[in-house]
């Protein structure tokens, strides 16, 4: 009988690849100015996923876009900075 699954609380990213996906479907030719927000998309019967609201450099507000976390592999440093900044804000 298999052992029960226990998530690693000290390293929640454990087991996730740090490399670009094998098949890269999305590659952005835009530059990120900043990440404005994130949201968790919950789907019945499927895995949840994160999206980020991207503010693109030199583009108007109408061009801001929600992007899947997995599609933003080339902007991992911006995502990490967004997460750190979110932890350091006070409400």
mmCIF file as gemmi writes it, N, C-alpha and C atoms, coordinates in Angstrom:
data_model
loop_
_atom_site.group_PDB
_atom_site.id
_atom_site.type_symbol
_atom_site.label_atom_id
_atom_site.label_alt_id
_atom_site.label_comp_id
_atom_site.label_asym_id
_atom_site.label_entity_id
_atom_site.label_seq_id
_atom_site.pdbx_PDB_ins_code
_atom_site.Cartn_x
_atom_site.Cartn_y
_atom_site.Cartn_z
_atom_site.occupancy
_atom_site.B_iso_or_equiv
_atom_site.pdbx_formal_charge
_atom_site.auth_seq_id
_atom_site.auth_asym_id
_atom_site.pdbx_PDB_model_num
ATOM 1 N N . UNK Axp A 1 ? 0.847 -1.176 0 1 0 ? 1 A 1
ATOM 2 C CA . UNK Axp A 1 ? 0 0 0 1 0 ? 1 A 1
ATOM 3 C C . UNK Axp A 1 ? 0.895 1.242 0 1 0 ? 1 A 1
ATOM 4 N N . UNK Axp A 2 ? 0.621 2.229 -0.86 1 0 ? 2 A 1
ATOM 5 C CA . UNK Axp A 2 ? 1.457 3.43 -0.91 1 0 ? 2 A 1
ATOM 6 C C . UNK Axp A 2 ? 1.295 4.284 0.343 1 0 ? 2 A 1
ATOM 7 N N . UNK Axp A 3 ? 2.358 5.012 0.636 1 0 ? 3 A 1
ATOM 8 C CA . UNK Axp A 3 ? 2.323 5.922 1.783 1 0 ? 3 A 1
ATOM 9 C C . UNK Axp A 3 ? 1.459 7.134 1.439 1 0 ? 3 A 1
ATOM 10 N N . UNK Axp A 4 ? 0.822 7.744 2.448 1 0 ? 4 A 1
ATOM 11 C CA . UNK Axp A 4 ? 0.018 8.938 2.171 1 0 ? 4 A 1
ATOM 12 C C . UNK Axp A 4 ? 0.9 10.123 1.78 1 0 ? 4 A 1
ATOM 13 N N . UNK Axp A 5 ? 0.365 10.997 0.955 1 0 ? 5 A 1
ATOM 14 C CA . UNK Axp A 5 ? 1.089 12.179 0.495 1 0 ? 5 A 1
ATOM 15 C C . UNK Axp A 5 ? 1.073 13.25 1.583 1 0 ? 5 A 1
ATOM 16 N N . UNK Axp A 6 ? 2.239 13.835 1.851 1 0 ? 6 A 1
ATOM 17 C CA . UNK Axp A 6 ? 2.362 14.96 2.775 1 0 ? 6 A 1
ATOM 18 C C . UNK Axp A 6 ? 3.17 16.038 2.081 1 0 ? 6 A 1
ATOM 19 N N . UNK Axp A 7 ? 2.539 17.205 1.893 1 0 ? 7 A 1
ATOM 20 C CA . UNK Axp A 7 ? 3.208 18.325 1.228 1 0 ? 7 A 1
ATOM 21 C C . UNK Axp A 7 ? 4.337 18.839 2.105 1 0 ? 7 A 1
ATOM 22 N N . UNK Axp A 8 ? 5.447 19.215 1.485 1 0 ? 8 A 1
ATOM 23 C CA . UNK Axp A 8 ? 6.597 19.77 2.194 1 0 ? 8 A 1
ATOM 24 C C . UNK Axp A 8 ? 6.301 21.228 2.522 1 0 ? 8 A 1
ATOM 25 N N . UNK Axp A 9 ? 5.984 21.523 3.789 1 0 ? 9 A 1
ATOM 26 C CA . UNK Axp A 9 ? 5.623 22.883 4.207 1 0 ? 9 A 1
ATOM 27 C C . UNK Axp A 9 ? 6.82 23.833 4.149 1 0 ? 9 A 1
ATOM 28 N N . UNK Axp A 10 ? 8.017 23.32 4.329 1 0 ? 10 A 1
ATOM 29 C CA . UNK Axp A 10 ? 9.208 24.174 4.298 1 0 ? 10 A 1
ATOM 30 C C . UNK Axp A 10 ? 9.59 24.572 2.879 1 0 ? 10 A 1
ATOM 31 N N . UNK Axp A 11 ? 9.266 23.731 1.904 1 0 ? 11 A 1
ATOM 32 C CA . UNK Axp A 11 ? 9.612 24.018 0.512 1 0 ? 11 A 1
ATOM 33 C C . UNK Axp A 11 ? 8.444 23.62 -0.387 1 0 ? 11 A 1
ATOM 34 N N . UNK Axp A 12 ? 7.418 24.506 -0.495 1 0 ? 12 A 1
ATOM 35 C CA . UNK Axp A 12 ? 6.243 24.144 -1.287 1 0 ? 12 A 1
ATOM 36 C C . UNK Axp A 12 ? 6.522 23.957 -2.772 1 0 ? 12 A 1
ATOM 37 N N . UNK Axp A 13 ? 7.645 24.475 -3.267 1 0 ? 13 A 1
ATOM 38 C CA . UNK Axp A 13 ? 7.963 24.31 -4.689 1 0 ? 13 A 1
ATOM 39 C C . UNK Axp A 13 ? 8.702 22.999 -4.962 1 0 ? 13 A 1
ATOM 40 N N . UNK Axp A 14 ? 8.957 22.232 -3.924 1 0 ? 14 A 1
ATOM 41 C CA . UNK Axp A 14 ? 9.655 20.96 -4.102 1 0 ? 14 A 1
ATOM 42 C C . UNK Axp A 14 ? 8.858 20.065 -5.048 1 0 ? 14 A 1
ATOM 43 N N . UNK Axp A 15 ? 9.542 19.484 -5.97 1 0 ? 15 A 1
ATOM 44 C CA . UNK Axp A 15 ? 8.898 18.607 -6.936 1 0 ? 15 A 1
ATOM 45 C C . UNK Axp A 15 ? 8.471 19.316 -8.207 1 0 ? 15 A 1
ATOM 46 N N . UNK Axp A 16 ? 8.547 20.651 -8.218 1 0 ? 16 A 1
ATOM 47 C CA . UNK Axp A 16 ? 8.213 21.405 -9.428 1 0 ? 16 A 1
ATOM 48 C C . UNK Axp A 16 ? 9.491 21.689 -10.195 1 0 ? 16 A 1
ATOM 49 N N . UNK Axp A 17 ? 9.414 21.56 -11.481 1 0 ? 17 A 1
ATOM 50 C CA . UNK Axp A 17 ? 10.572 21.793 -12.329 1 0 ? 17 A 1
ATOM 51 C C . UNK Axp A 17 ? 10.967 23.262 -12.318 1 0 ? 17 A 1
ATOM 52 N N . UNK Axp A 18 ? 12.261 23.518 -12.298 1 0 ? 18 A 1
ATOM 53 C CA . UNK Axp A 18 ? 12.772 24.883 -12.352 1 0 ? 18 A 1
ATOM 54 C C . UNK Axp A 18 ? 13.134 25.26 -13.798 1 0 ? 18 A 1
ATOM 55 N N . UNK Axp A 19 ? 13.021 24.331 -14.692 1 0 ? 19 A 1
ATOM 56 C CA . UNK Axp A 19 ? 13.355 24.56 -16.1 1 0 ? 19 A 1
ATOM 57 C C . UNK Axp A 19 ? 12.125 24.988 -16.888 1 0 ? 19 A 1
ATOM 58 N N . UNK Axp A 20 ? 12.368 25.492 -18.071 1 0 ? 20 A 1
ATOM 59 C CA . UNK Axp A 20 ? 11.271 25.822 -18.976 1 0 ? 20 A 1
ATOM 60 C C . UNK Axp A 20 ? 10.554 24.527 -19.344 1 0 ? 20 A 1
ATOM 61 N N . UNK Axp A 21 ? 9.263 24.601 -19.593 1 0 ? 21 A 1
ATOM 62 C CA . UNK Axp A 21 ? 8.537 23.402 -20.008 1 0 ? 21 A 1
ATOM 63 C C . UNK Axp A 21 ? 9.159 22.793 -21.267 1 0 ? 21 A 1
ATOM 64 N N . UNK Axp A 22 ? 9.021 21.485 -21.413 1 0 ? 22 A 1
ATOM 65 C CA . UNK Axp A 22 ? 9.598 20.792 -22.561 1 0 ? 22 A 1
ATOM 66 C C . UNK Axp A 22 ? 9.047 21.373 -23.86 1 0 ? 22 A 1
ATOM 67 N N . UNK Axp A 23 ? 7.736 21.56 -23.907 1 0 ? 23 A 1
ATOM 68 C CA . UNK Axp A 23 ? 7.114 22.174 -25.072 1 0 ? 23 A 1
ATOM 69 C C . UNK Axp A 23 ? 6.664 23.568 -24.65 1 0 ? 23 A 1
ATOM 70 N N . UNK Axp A 24 ? 7.33 24.561 -25.176 1 0 ? 24 A 1
ATOM 71 C CA . UNK Axp A 24 ? 6.977 25.933 -24.838 1 0 ? 24 A 1
ATOM 72 C C . UNK Axp A 24 ? 5.941 26.419 -25.832 1 0 ? 24 A 1
ATOM 73 N N . UNK Axp A 25 ? 4.748 26.643 -25.334 1 0 ? 25 A 1
ATOM 74 C CA . UNK Axp A 25 ? 3.664 27.091 -26.197 1 0 ? 25 A 1
ATOM 75 C C . UNK Axp A 25 ? 3.675 28.611 -26.305 1 0 ? 25 A 1
ATOM 76 N N . UNK Axp A 26 ? 3.994 29.266 -25.194 1 0 ? 26 A 1
ATOM 77 C CA . UNK Axp A 26 ? 3.954 30.722 -25.157 1 0 ? 26 A 1
ATOM 78 C C . UNK Axp A 26 ? 5.342 31.277 -24.919 1 0 ? 26 A 1
ATOM 79 N N . UNK Axp A 27 ? 5.722 32.218 -25.722 1 0 ? 27 A 1
ATOM 80 C CA . UNK Axp A 27 ? 6.956 32.966 -25.519 1 0 ? 27 A 1
ATOM 81 C C . UNK Axp A 27 ? 6.612 34.429 -25.774 1 0 ? 27 A 1
ATOM 82 N N . UNK Axp A 28 ? 6.927 35.274 -24.811 1 0 ? 28 A 1
ATOM 83 C CA . UNK Axp A 28 ? 6.54 36.676 -24.912 1 0 ? 28 A 1
ATOM 84 C C . UNK Axp A 28 ? 7.668 37.5 -25.507 1 0 ? 28 A 1
ATOM 85 N N . UNK Axp A 29 ? 7.303 38.399 -26.413 1 0 ? 29 A 1
ATOM 86 C CA . UNK Axp A 29 ? 8.288 39.322 -26.959 1 0 ? 29 A 1
ATOM 87 C C . UNK Axp A 29 ? 8.139 40.694 -26.304 1 0 ? 29 A 1
ATOM 88 N N . UNK Axp A 30 ? 7.333 40.751 -25.253 1 0 ? 30 A 1
ATOM 89 C CA . UNK Axp A 30 ? 7.122 41.987 -24.504 1 0 ? 30 A 1
ATOM 90 C C . UNK Axp A 30 ? 8.032 41.985 -23.282 1 0 ? 30 A 1
ATOM 91 N N . UNK Axp A 31 ? 8.209 43.17 -22.703 1 0 ? 31 A 1
ATOM 92 C CA . UNK Axp A 31 ? 8.952 43.294 -21.453 1 0 ? 31 A 1
ATOM 93 C C . UNK Axp A 31 ? 7.975 43.577 -20.328 1 0 ? 31 A 1
ATOM 94 N N . UNK Axp A 32 ? 8.226 42.981 -19.178 1 0 ? 32 A 1
ATOM 95 C CA . UNK Axp A 32 ? 7.38 43.199 -18.013 1 0 ? 32 A 1
ATOM 96 C C . UNK Axp A 32 ? 7.793 44.492 -17.325 1 0 ? 32 A 1
ATOM 97 N N . UNK Axp A 33 ? 6.8 45.331 -17.041 1 0 ? 33 A 1
ATOM 98 C CA . UNK Axp A 33 ? 7.067 46.495 -16.194 1 0 ? 33 A 1
ATOM 99 C C . UNK Axp A 33 ? 6.884 46.082 -14.738 1 0 ? 33 A 1
ATOM 100 N N . UNK Axp A 34 ? 5.769 45.414 -14.453 1 0 ? 34 A 1
ATOM 101 C CA . UNK Axp A 34 ? 5.539 44.867 -13.116 1 0 ? 34 A 1
ATOM 102 C C . UNK Axp A 34 ? 4.346 43.917 -13.164 1 0 ? 34 A 1
ATOM 103 N N . UNK Axp A 35 ? 4.177 43.181 -12.088 1 0 ? 35 A 1
ATOM 104 C CA . UNK Axp A 35 ? 3.014 42.319 -11.916 1 0 ? 35 A 1
ATOM 105 C C . UNK Axp A 35 ? 2.093 43.039 -10.941 1 0 ? 35 A 1
ATOM 106 N N . UNK Axp A 36 ? 0.842 43.205 -11.329 1 0 ? 36 A 1
ATOM 107 C CA . UNK Axp A 36 ? -0.101 43.993 -10.535 1 0 ? 36 A 1
ATOM 108 C C . UNK Axp A 36 ? -0.897 43.159 -9.536 1 0 ? 36 A 1
ATOM 109 N N . UNK Axp A 37 ? -1.209 41.908 -9.886 1 0 ? 37 A 1
ATOM 110 C CA . UNK Axp A 37 ? -2.055 41.082 -9.023 1 0 ? 37 A 1
ATOM 111 C C . UNK Axp A 37 ? -1.918 39.625 -9.432 1 0 ? 37 A 1
ATOM 112 N N . UNK Axp A 38 ? -2.412 38.757 -8.572 1 0 ? 38 A 1
ATOM 113 C CA . UNK Axp A 38 ? -2.513 37.342 -8.924 1 0 ? 38 A 1
ATOM 114 C C . UNK Axp A 38 ? -3.896 36.852 -8.533 1 0 ? 38 A 1
ATOM 115 N N . UNK Axp A 39 ? -4.288 35.733 -9.116 1 0 ? 39 A 1
ATOM 116 C CA . UNK Axp A 39 ? -5.568 35.123 -8.763 1 0 ? 39 A 1
ATOM 117 C C . UNK Axp A 39 ? -5.472 33.623 -8.974 1 0 ? 39 A 1
ATOM 118 N N . UNK Axp A 40 ? -6.166 32.898 -8.107 1 0 ? 40 A 1
ATOM 119 C CA . UNK Axp A 40 ? -6.218 31.447 -8.202 1 0 ? 40 A 1
ATOM 120 C C . UNK Axp A 40 ? -7.494 31.067 -8.937 1 0 ? 40 A 1
ATOM 121 N N . UNK Axp A 41 ? -7.347 30.315 -10.005 1 0 ? 41 A 1
ATOM 122 C CA . UNK Axp A 41 ? -8.487 29.844 -10.783 1 0 ? 41 A 1
ATOM 123 C C . UNK Axp A 41 ? -8.796 28.427 -10.319 1 0 ? 41 A 1
ATOM 124 N N . UNK Axp A 42 ? -10.01 28.245 -9.827 1 0 ? 42 A 1
ATOM 125 C CA . UNK Axp A 42 ? -10.436 26.929 -9.346 1 0 ? 42 A 1
ATOM 126 C C . UNK Axp A 42 ? -11.363 26.316 -10.38 1 0 ? 42 A 1
ATOM 127 N N . UNK Axp A 43 ? -11.067 25.074 -10.729 1 0 ? 43 A 1
ATOM 128 C CA . UNK Axp A 43 ? -11.887 24.377 -11.723 1 0 ? 43 A 1
ATOM 129 C C . UNK Axp A 43 ? -12.393 23.076 -11.12 1 0 ? 43 A 1
ATOM 130 N N . UNK Axp A 44 ? -13.652 22.834 -11.289 1 0 ? 44 A 1
ATOM 131 C CA . UNK Axp A 44 ? -14.261 21.604 -10.79 1 0 ? 44 A 1
ATOM 132 C C . UNK Axp A 44 ? -13.719 20.409 -11.576 1 0 ? 44 A 1
ATOM 133 N N . UNK Axp A 45 ? -13.165 19.448 -10.866 1 0 ? 45 A 1
ATOM 134 C CA . UNK Axp A 45 ? -12.679 18.238 -11.512 1 0 ? 45 A 1
ATOM 135 C C . UNK Axp A 45 ? -11.326 18.368 -12.181 1 0 ? 45 A 1
ATOM 136 N N . UNK Axp A 46 ? -10.658 19.501 -11.997 1 0 ? 46 A 1
ATOM 137 C CA . UNK Axp A 46 ? -9.336 19.704 -12.601 1 0 ? 46 A 1
ATOM 138 C C . UNK Axp A 46 ? -8.455 20.463 -11.61 1 0 ? 46 A 1
ATOM 139 N N . UNK Axp A 47 ? -7.188 20.523 -11.904 1 0 ? 47 A 1
ATOM 140 C CA . UNK Axp A 47 ? -6.243 21.208 -11.024 1 0 ? 47 A 1
ATOM 141 C C . UNK Axp A 47 ? -6.465 22.714 -11.04 1 0 ? 47 A 1
ATOM 142 N N . UNK Axp A 48 ? -6.258 23.327 -9.879 1 0 ? 48 A 1
ATOM 143 C CA . UNK Axp A 48 ? -6.286 24.785 -9.784 1 0 ? 48 A 1
ATOM 144 C C . UNK Axp A 48 ? -5.028 25.341 -10.431 1 0 ? 48 A 1
ATOM 145 N N . UNK Axp A 49 ? -5.075 26.594 -10.867 1 0 ? 49 A 1
ATOM 146 C CA . UNK Axp A 49 ? -3.873 27.22 -11.407 1 0 ? 49 A 1
ATOM 147 C C . UNK Axp A 49 ? -3.873 28.71 -11.1 1 0 ? 49 A 1
ATOM 148 N N . UNK Axp A 50 ? -2.679 29.287 -11.118 1 0 ? 50 A 1
ATOM 149 C CA . UNK Axp A 50 ? -2.494 30.71 -10.835 1 0 ? 50 A 1
ATOM 150 C C . UNK Axp A 50 ? -2.377 31.508 -12.119 1 0 ? 50 A 1
ATOM 151 N N . UNK Axp A 51 ? -2.912 32.718 -12.08 1 0 ? 51 A 1
ATOM 152 C CA . UNK Axp A 51 ? -2.717 33.681 -13.158 1 0 ? 51 A 1
ATOM 153 C C . UNK Axp A 51 ? -2.185 34.97 -12.548 1 0 ? 51 A 1
ATOM 154 N N . UNK Axp A 52 ? -1.429 35.708 -13.345 1 0 ? 52 A 1
ATOM 155 C CA . UNK Axp A 52 ? -0.881 36.994 -12.914 1 0 ? 52 A 1
ATOM 156 C C . UNK Axp A 52 ? -1.333 38.075 -13.882 1 0 ? 52 A 1
ATOM 157 N N . UNK Axp A 53 ? -1.67 39.247 -13.322 1 0 ? 53 A 1
ATOM 158 C CA . UNK Axp A 53 ? -2.025 40.398 -14.14 1 0 ? 53 A 1
ATOM 159 C C . UNK Axp A 53 ? -0.74 41.138 -14.476 1 0 ? 53 A 1
ATOM 160 N N . UNK Axp A 54 ? -0.384 41.105 -15.75 1 0 ? 54 A 1
ATOM 161 C CA . UNK Axp A 54 ? 0.891 41.647 -16.2 1 0 ? 54 A 1
ATOM 162 C C . UNK Axp A 54 ? 0.731 43.06 -16.744 1 0 ? 54 A 1
ATOM 163 N N . UNK Axp A 55 ? 1.587 43.95 -16.266 1 0 ? 55 A 1
ATOM 164 C CA . UNK Axp A 55 ? 1.68 45.297 -16.833 1 0 ? 55 A 1
ATOM 165 C C . UNK Axp A 55 ? 2.906 45.28 -17.734 1 0 ? 55 A 1
ATOM 166 N N . UNK Axp A 56 ? 2.669 45.435 -19.031 1 0 ? 56 A 1
ATOM 167 C CA . UNK Axp A 56 ? 3.745 45.348 -20.012 1 0 ? 56 A 1
ATOM 168 C C . UNK Axp A 56 ? 4.366 46.726 -20.242 1 0 ? 56 A 1
ATOM 169 N N . UNK Axp A 57 ? 5.672 46.746 -20.348 1 0 ? 57 A 1
ATOM 170 C CA . UNK Axp A 57 ? 6.415 47.986 -20.552 1 0 ? 57 A 1
ATOM 171 C C . UNK Axp A 57 ? 6.029 48.636 -21.881 1 0 ? 57 A 1
ATOM 172 N N . UNK Axp A 58 ? 5.805 49.949 -21.836 1 0 ? 58 A 1
ATOM 173 C CA . UNK Axp A 58 ? 5.495 50.773 -23.015 1 0 ? 58 A 1
ATOM 174 C C . UNK Axp A 58 ? 4.178 50.412 -23.705 1 0 ? 58 A 1
ATOM 175 N N . UNK Axp A 59 ? 3.273 49.765 -22.977 1 0 ? 59 A 1
ATOM 176 C CA . UNK Axp A 59 ? 1.953 49.455 -23.533 1 0 ? 59 A 1
ATOM 177 C C . UNK Axp A 59 ? 0.875 50.097 -22.662 1 0 ? 59 A 1
ATOM 178 N N . UNK Axp A 60 ? -0.253 50.494 -23.255 1 0 ? 60 A 1
ATOM 179 C CA . UNK Axp A 60 ? -1.319 51.14 -22.482 1 0 ? 60 A 1
ATOM 180 C C . UNK Axp A 60 ? -2.035 50.153 -21.558 1 0 ? 60 A 1
ATOM 181 N N . UNK Axp A 61 ? -2.807 50.708 -20.635 1 0 ? 61 A 1
ATOM 182 C CA . UNK Axp A 61 ? -3.537 49.897 -19.663 1 0 ? 61 A 1
ATOM 183 C C . UNK Axp A 61 ? -4.441 48.867 -20.341 1 0 ? 61 A 1
ATOM 184 N N . UNK Axp A 62 ? -4.978 49.189 -21.483 1 0 ? 62 A 1
ATOM 185 C CA . UNK Axp A 62 ? -5.849 48.26 -22.212 1 0 ? 62 A 1
ATOM 186 C C . UNK Axp A 62 ? -5.108 46.981 -22.62 1 0 ? 62 A 1
ATOM 187 N N . UNK Axp A 63 ? -3.793 47.026 -22.631 1 0 ? 63 A 1
ATOM 188 C CA . UNK Axp A 63 ? -2.982 45.868 -23.019 1 0 ? 63 A 1
ATOM 189 C C . UNK Axp A 63 ? -2.521 45.024 -21.828 1 0 ? 63 A 1
ATOM 190 N N . UNK Axp A 64 ? -2.85 45.427 -20.588 1 0 ? 64 A 1
ATOM 191 C CA . UNK Axp A 64 ? -2.541 44.58 -19.436 1 0 ? 64 A 1
ATOM 192 C C . UNK Axp A 64 ? -3.258 43.253 -19.656 1 0 ? 64 A 1
ATOM 193 N N . UNK Axp A 65 ? -2.674 42.158 -19.193 1 0 ? 65 A 1
ATOM 194 C CA . UNK Axp A 65 ? -3.309 40.866 -19.461 1 0 ? 65 A 1
ATOM 195 C C . UNK Axp A 65 ? -3.084 39.881 -18.329 1 0 ? 65 A 1
ATOM 196 N N . UNK Axp A 66 ? -4.073 39.012 -18.131 1 0 ? 66 A 1
ATOM 197 C CA . UNK Axp A 66 ? -3.949 37.901 -17.194 1 0 ? 66 A 1
ATOM 198 C C . UNK Axp A 66 ? -3.258 36.76 -17.93 1 0 ? 66 A 1
ATOM 199 N N . UNK Axp A 67 ? -2.191 36.234 -17.329 1 0 ? 67 A 1
ATOM 200 C CA . UNK Axp A 67 ? -1.412 35.164 -17.964 1 0 ? 67 A 1
ATOM 201 C C . UNK Axp A 67 ? -1.247 33.998 -16.999 1 0 ? 67 A 1
ATOM 202 N N . UNK Axp A 68 ? -1.304 32.775 -17.545 1 0 ? 68 A 1
ATOM 203 C CA . UNK Axp A 68 ? -1.074 31.575 -16.739 1 0 ? 68 A 1
ATOM 204 C C . UNK Axp A 68 ? 0.342 31.591 -16.176 1 0 ? 68 A 1
ATOM 205 N N . UNK Axp A 69 ? 0.478 31.146 -14.936 1 0 ? 69 A 1
ATOM 206 C CA . UNK Axp A 69 ? 1.803 31.096 -14.308 1 0 ? 69 A 1
ATOM 207 C C . UNK Axp A 69 ? 2.773 30.251 -15.136 1 0 ? 69 A 1
ATOM 208 N N . UNK Axp A 70 ? 2.332 29.113 -15.626 1 0 ? 70 A 1
ATOM 209 C CA . UNK Axp A 70 ? 3.218 28.228 -16.389 1 0 ? 70 A 1
ATOM 210 C C . UNK Axp A 70 ? 3.7 28.864 -17.691 1 0 ? 70 A 1
ATOM 211 N N . UNK Axp A 71 ? 2.912 29.771 -18.258 1 0 ? 71 A 1
ATOM 212 C CA . UNK Axp A 71 ? 3.307 30.432 -19.502 1 0 ? 71 A 1
ATOM 213 C C . UNK Axp A 71 ? 4.349 31.519 -19.267 1 0 ? 71 A 1
ATOM 214 N N . UNK Axp A 72 ? 4.539 31.901 -18.011 1 0 ? 72 A 1
ATOM 215 C CA . UNK Axp A 72 ? 5.456 33.001 -17.689 1 0 ? 72 A 1
ATOM 216 C C . UNK Axp A 72 ? 6.834 32.502 -17.264 1 0 ? 72 A 1
ATOM 217 N N . UNK Axp A 73 ? 7.238 31.354 -17.765 1 0 ? 73 A 1
ATOM 218 C CA . UNK Axp A 73 ? 8.51 30.755 -17.347 1 0 ? 73 A 1
ATOM 219 C C . UNK Axp A 73 ? 9.682 31.707 -17.546 1 0 ? 73 A 1
ATOM 220 N N . UNK Axp A 74 ? 9.64 32.569 -18.543 1 0 ? 74 A 1
ATOM 221 C CA . UNK Axp A 74 ? 10.774 33.458 -18.796 1 0 ? 74 A 1
ATOM 222 C C . UNK Axp A 74 ? 10.777 34.675 -17.864 1 0 ? 74 A 1
ATOM 223 N N . UNK Axp A 75 ? 9.731 34.81 -17.038 1 0 ? 75 A 1
ATOM 224 C CA . UNK Axp A 75 ? 9.638 35.939 -16.106 1 0 ? 75 A 1
ATOM 225 C C . UNK Axp A 75 ? 9.607 35.475 -14.651 1 0 ? 75 A 1
ATOM 226 N N . UNK Axp A 76 ? 10.218 34.341 -14.359 1 0 ? 76 A 1
ATOM 227 C CA . UNK Axp A 76 ? 10.199 33.789 -12.999 1 0 ? 76 A 1
ATOM 228 C C . UNK Axp A 76 ? 10.756 34.772 -11.975 1 0 ? 76 A 1
ATOM 229 N N . UNK Axp A 77 ? 11.766 35.554 -12.362 1 0 ? 77 A 1
ATOM 230 C CA . UNK Axp A 77 ? 12.337 36.52 -11.416 1 0 ? 77 A 1
ATOM 231 C C . UNK Axp A 77 ? 11.309 37.588 -11.04 1 0 ? 77 A 1
ATOM 232 N N . UNK Axp A 78 ? 10.467 38.014 -11.966 1 0 ? 78 A 1
ATOM 233 C CA . UNK Axp A 78 ? 9.413 38.995 -11.67 1 0 ? 78 A 1
ATOM 234 C C . UNK Axp A 78 ? 8.363 38.389 -10.731 1 0 ? 78 A 1
ATOM 235 N N . UNK Axp A 79 ? 8.03 37.128 -10.951 1 0 ? 79 A 1
ATOM 236 C CA . UNK Axp A 79 ? 7.049 36.453 -10.098 1 0 ? 79 A 1
ATOM 237 C C . UNK Axp A 79 ? 7.588 36.334 -8.681 1 0 ? 79 A 1
ATOM 238 N N . UNK Axp A 80 ? 8.843 35.939 -8.541 1 0 ? 80 A 1
ATOM 239 C CA . UNK Axp A 80 ? 9.446 35.828 -7.21 1 0 ? 80 A 1
ATOM 240 C C . UNK Axp A 80 ? 9.453 37.18 -6.502 1 0 ? 80 A 1
ATOM 241 N N . UNK Axp A 81 ? 9.802 38.239 -7.222 1 0 ? 81 A 1
ATOM 242 C CA . UNK Axp A 81 ? 9.818 39.588 -6.64 1 0 ? 81 A 1
ATOM 243 C C . UNK Axp A 81 ? 8.406 39.987 -6.203 1 0 ? 81 A 1
ATOM 244 N N . UNK Axp A 82 ? 7.398 39.679 -7.028 1 0 ? 82 A 1
ATOM 245 C CA . UNK Axp A 82 ? 6.009 39.981 -6.691 1 0 ? 82 A 1
ATOM 246 C C . UNK Axp A 82 ? 5.604 39.26 -5.401 1 0 ? 82 A 1
ATOM 247 N N . UNK Axp A 83 ? 5.972 37.992 -5.27 1 0 ? 83 A 1
ATOM 248 C CA . UNK Axp A 83 ? 5.629 37.221 -4.069 1 0 ? 83 A 1
ATOM 249 C C . UNK Axp A 83 ? 6.318 37.795 -2.836 1 0 ? 83 A 1
ATOM 250 N N . UNK Axp A 84 ? 7.59 38.146 -2.963 1 0 ? 84 A 1
ATOM 251 C CA . UNK Axp A 84 ? 8.338 38.721 -1.835 1 0 ? 84 A 1
ATOM 252 C C . UNK Axp A 84 ? 7.746 40.065 -1.44 1 0 ? 84 A 1
ATOM 253 N N . UNK Axp A 85 ? 7.458 40.917 -2.417 1 0 ? 85 A 1
ATOM 254 C CA . UNK Axp A 85 ? 6.86 42.225 -2.128 1 0 ? 85 A 1
ATOM 255 C C . UNK Axp A 85 ? 5.507 42.061 -1.448 1 0 ? 85 A 1
ATOM 256 N N . UNK Axp A 86 ? 4.744 41.069 -1.845 1 0 ? 86 A 1
ATOM 257 C CA . UNK Axp A 86 ? 3.44 40.811 -1.233 1 0 ? 86 A 1
ATOM 258 C C . UNK Axp A 86 ? 3.551 40.399 0.215 1 0 ? 86 A 1
ATOM 259 N N . UNK Axp A 87 ? 4.631 39.701 0.567 1 0 ? 87 A 1
ATOM 260 C CA . UNK Axp A 87 ? 4.848 39.292 1.952 1 0 ? 87 A 1
ATOM 261 C C . UNK Axp A 87 ? 5.277 40.467 2.82 1 0 ? 87 A 1
ATOM 262 N N . UNK Axp A 88 ? 5.9 41.465 2.208 1 0 ? 88 A 1
ATOM 263 C CA . UNK Axp A 88 ? 6.434 42.595 2.964 1 0 ? 88 A 1
ATOM 264 C C . UNK Axp A 88 ? 5.455 43.747 3.112 1 0 ? 88 A 1
ATOM 265 N N . UNK Axp A 89 ? 4.273 43.662 2.507 1 0 ? 89 A 1
ATOM 266 C CA . UNK Axp A 89 ? 3.306 44.754 2.632 1 0 ? 89 A 1
ATOM 267 C C . UNK Axp A 89 ? 2.48 44.575 3.891 1 0 ? 89 A 1
ATOM 268 N N . UNK Axp A 90 ? 2.044 45.689 4.447 1 0 ? 90 A 1
ATOM 269 C CA . UNK Axp A 90 ? 1.188 45.631 5.632 1 0 ? 90 A 1
ATOM 270 C C . UNK Axp A 90 ? -0.208 46.063 5.247 1 0 ? 90 A 1
ATOM 271 N N . UNK Axp A 91 ? -1.2 45.517 5.933 1 0 ? 91 A 1
ATOM 272 C CA . UNK Axp A 91 ? -2.582 45.879 5.597 1 0 ? 91 A 1
ATOM 273 C C . UNK Axp A 91 ? -3.14 46.889 6.56 1 0 ? 91 A 1
